[in-house]
């Protein structure tokens, strides 16, 4: 079973150092994952094939409100993290409070930062940081035909 933890930079960095010593390639994926849907699953499946250890950073409730507004998330952070942890392709889940994933990137220093197809390798907001840390950005998953925001709008 995948353990869900709150972001603690030093602990995450030590875990990453251990994985690197084992010769494992680290991949970071991130998102709110509010109302889990097939686009999320395909994104994480795509991320998993980019390396040996898939760490998924899930935005906390506070973090989601910062980016999506006061009515979000629909599903509480503990439940969203538990759903992500239940996916067989996921190795580790970290919940973070910041508006961006930059703190996790600095602590983890992943070999790959995987983002969905609504981005290009150059439009990822953290791309320069990832590259400065020695990593690369990879675009994974299926076309962006699924949207939690759109799903919520369609609910009665």
HELIX and SHEET records of a PDB file:
HELIX    1   1 UNK A    9  UNK A   21  1                                  13    
HELIX    2   2 UNK A   38  UNK A   48  1                                  11    
HELIX    3   3 UNK A   61  UNK A   68  1                                   8    
HELIX    4   4 UNK A   77  UNK A   85  1                                   9    
HELIX    5   5 UNK A  102  UNK A  108  1                                   7    
HELIX    6   6 UNK A  127  UNK A  132  1                                   6    
HELIX    7   7 UNK A  148  UNK A  154  1                                   7    
SHEET    1   A 6 UNK A   4  UNK A   6  0                                        
SHEET    2   A 6 UNK A  92  UNK A  96  1                                        
SHEET    3   A 6 UNK A  53  UNK A  59  1                                        
SHEET    4   A 6 UNK A  26  UNK A  31  1                                        
SHEET    5   A 6 UNK A 112  UNK A 115  1                                        
SHEET    6   A 6 UNK A 136  UNK A 139  1                                        
END                                                                             
